[in-house]
């Protein structure tokens, strides 16, 4: 985001609609038709393009071998946990 535009006033409409000012949309690269993901982060509303989130996640896990399945790893961990609890 451009350093010159970090803040913009946004008004909440009667039905919960937010209108993001054009200058802020331009600075963020938001375009008509984009899918935005909204989340609550410590009392703040965060809006991100779906593609931005995908890129961040791909970068975060890029060091893992392509042959590794995170789902399989999670299932194996849960099975080990379950087995340990069964014998306690």
C-alpha positions, 0 to 999 in steps of 0.5 A: 500500500502506498505510504501516502494513503494509509487511512480513509474514512468509511461509513457503515450503511443501514444494512451493514454495507461498507463503501471503500473509497476509490482512493483506498481501493486503488492503493490496495489494488482492489477491483470490482468483482474481487473476492475479499475475505474479512476477518476479526483480528484483535477487534480490527476488521481486516479485508484481504483479497482471496488471491493475496491470502493464497500467495501468503500461504503458498510462501509460508509452506513453500519450504515443504517438499511437494510430496509431503501431505499436511493432511496426512501429517495431521491425521498421523499426529492425531492418531498418535495422540489418540493412542497415547490417551487410550493407554493412559 
